Amino acid sequence: MSDHEGGVRLAKRVAELRACSRAEAERYIEGGWVSVNGEVVELPQHRVAEADVVTLAPDARATALLPATLLWHKPAGVRCDIEQLPKPEWLRAEHRSPDDRSQQRLLLKHQAGLRCAAPLDTAASGLVVFTQESGVWRRLVDDAITLEHELWVDVKGAVASGALAALQRQVRASVNRQNDAGTRLRVAAKGLRKGQLGAWCETAGIQPDAVHRARLGRLALGPLAVGQWRLMMGYERF
C-alpha cells in the first residue's frame, strides 16, 4: 500500500473511477469496498500515486454505515470503565465469535467512538457492551435503574440461610442457590452499579470468589467464550 505525499486523496480517485460524488466515494472507502494494490484501505484521505492500482469490490455499495453495538465477554482481571474505548487487542478478528450472525465486517468507522456503556468490576467477568448508538447508550446508562443484571456469584464456602436472606434484603431482587453445595448464587437485580454487588456481599457476610455477568436486560451473553466479541443484531434489544 502506498501513501504518497504528492499523490491524490483516495476519495478523489474513487470518485473519478466510479463517476460519483466525493461523498459517495468516501462511503465506498469507509465501507471497506476499496483496495489499493490489493489491500483494503478504509481512509478516504489516504493518498495514492498515479501508478497505484485502485479497485472496487464488485458488490460495492455506497450506503451509509449504521452505528454499531458490540458485545464482549470480558475476562476477569481486565479493567473496563464507563465510556472506555475498546483496546485494539480486544477486537482482533481471531477473537470474533463464530456465532456472530451479523454478516457485517468490523470497520474502522465502526470502531471510532465505540465506548463502554455497561462496565464491570475488574475482578468480574462476563457481558460488557460497547456502543455507538445513542438509543443503546440511553438504555444502558441513562435508564440504567430499570435494567436488570443477572450475575452468577461463586462464593468461598457454602452460603448459610441467614447470609442468603441478608443478601436478599440488600439486593431487593431475586437471589437463589444454583448448586447443591450452595457455593454458587444467581443474583438478578435492577440498576446495579459497578462495585455495588461486592459491597452487598460484604454486608451480608458473603465472600465472593468470582462474579460473572450473564445477562443485561433481555440480552444474554450466550455462547460467547471468554475474550470473544460479536456485533449486536438489529432486532436485539436490552
N, C-alpha and C positions, 0 to 999 in steps of 0.2 A: 504494500500500500504506500502511496506517495502522499506527501504533504508539502507541496511546493509553495514557497513564499510568493513566487512570481506567477503562480497559476491562477485559475479562477475558482470561485466557490462552486462546490459540487452542485448546489441547488441551481445555479445558473446553467451548468452543463446539462443537468437532467431536464430543465425547462426547455432547453433547445432540442434535446433528443426526443422529448415526448410532445413537443409543441403545446406546452401547457403553461399555466401561470407559475410564478415563483412560489406562491403559497401551496399549489398542488404539488410541485416538485419537492417542497420541504416535507409534505405529508408522506410522499413516497419514500423519502430517505428515512424519516423518523419511524416509519412503519417497518423498516428492515427489508425493503424490497430492492435496494440498490447496492450493487457491488462495484468496487474499483479494483481492477486487476485480479478479480476472482475472490475478493474478500469483502464481506458485507460492511458497509460504513453507514452509521446512523446519525452522523452530524452534518447538517446542511452547510455549515461553514467550512467544512473540510475542503482544502484546496487541491486541485488536480491540474496536472500538466496536459498539454495537447496530446502527448503520446499515451497517457493513461487510458485504459480501456474501461469505460463506464457502461454497465449493463443493468437493465431492469428485469426482475423476475417476470416470467410470462403471465403469472396471475396477479401482478401488482395492482393494488387498489389505493387510491388517494383519499380514502376515508379517514376522518379524524379519529384518533385513538381515544377510547373511553378510559376514564380513570380506573386504576387497579386497586384491588384489596388482596392482600397476601396473608395466608395463614401459615404459621411456622410452629414446629414442635421444638420449643426452647429446651436445650439440655440444662440440667441442674448445674449450678455454679457459674452460669453466664449472666452477666448483668445486662438488663434491658429496661430502660426507664421510659416514662411518658414522653412522647414526641421524639424519641431517639430514632435516628435513621438506621436501617439495617446495614450491617457491615458487609462488604463485598463477599467475604468468605462464607457468609451465611447463605447467600443466594447463588452459589455455584450451580451450574447446570447438573452436575452429578448428584446434587442434593435435592433435585426436584423429584417429587413423589411420582412413581409410575402410575398412581391412581389419579393424577391430575387430568381431568377430562375437559379442561377449558379450551384446548387446541390453540392457545394463544402463546406466542413467543414472549418471553420477558424481555422487553426492550429498554434501552436507556431512558426513553421518555417515561416509561412506567416507573422506573426506579427514582426519578427525580421527584423529590417531595414526599416519598413514602415515609410515613412517620408512625411510630408505635402508638396505638390507641388503647391498648389493653396490656399494660406491663405486668410483670410478675416479680416476686422476690427473687433475688439472685440464687438462693438455695433451692428454689422451686423449679419444677419442670412443667411442660405442658403447653397448652394453646396460647399463642401470642398473635396479635393481629397488627399488621402494618397496612396503612391505607392512604390513598389519595382522595378518596370520596368523602365529600362533606357530609352526606347523609349517614355514612357509616361512622364518621367521627362524632356526629351528634348523638347517635345511638349509644356508642360505647363510652363517650366522655361526658357530654352534656346531660344525657338521660341515664347515666350510669346507676342511679339509685334504684331504677326499676329493672335492671338487668340481673338475671340470676347466674351465679357462678356455681358449677359443680366441681368439687375438688375431692380427691382421694388423699387421705392422710394416713401414712404409715407411722405408727407410734412405737415408742420403746416400752415394751411390756403391755399386757392386756389392760384395757381401759375399764375401770370399775364403774358400776352403775351410777354411783354418786358423781363421779367426774363427767360421765356422759351427760347426765342431767344438767350439771353446771354449764357444760359447753352448749347444751341445747338452749339454756336460758340466755347465754351470751349471744349466740347466733340468731336466735328467734326465727329459726327456719328448720329444715329437715336435717337431722343428724342420726345416722344409724351405723351399726356394725356391718362390715362387709365380709367377714370371715368368722369361722367358729372360734378361732383363738382370740378374737377381739383386738387384733393388732392393726387392723385397717378400718378406717372410718370413711363414710361418704358424707360430705357436707354440701348442702345446697343452700346458698344464701344470696340475697339480693343486695346490690350496692356495695359489694365487698371492695375495700380499698387495699392497696399494697401494704403489707405488714400487719394488717388487721387480724388475720386468722392466727398468726403466731401469738399476738397479744391475748386473744381469746383463749387459746390453748393454755397459755401460761397461767391465766387467771383460774382456769378450771383444773389446774394441776396435771395437765397432759403434756408429755414431751414428744413433739413431732420428730420423727426420724427422716421423713421425706414427704413433700407436698407436691401433688400433681393436679393441674387443672385440665379436666377432661371436656368441659363444655362451657360455652358462653351463650346465654340465651337459648336459642333453638339450634345453635350450630355446635356440633361436637367435633372433637379432634379426629375421631375416626381412625383410619388405618395409617395416618401419618407417623412414620417412625421418628425416633429422636434425631433432630438435626435436619429433617426433611421439611420442604415447603410446597405449597401449591397455591394457585390463584383461585380466589373465590368465584363461583359460578354466578351468573347474572340473576338466577332465580333464587339463590340462597339468601336467607335473612336471619339476622340476630334476634 
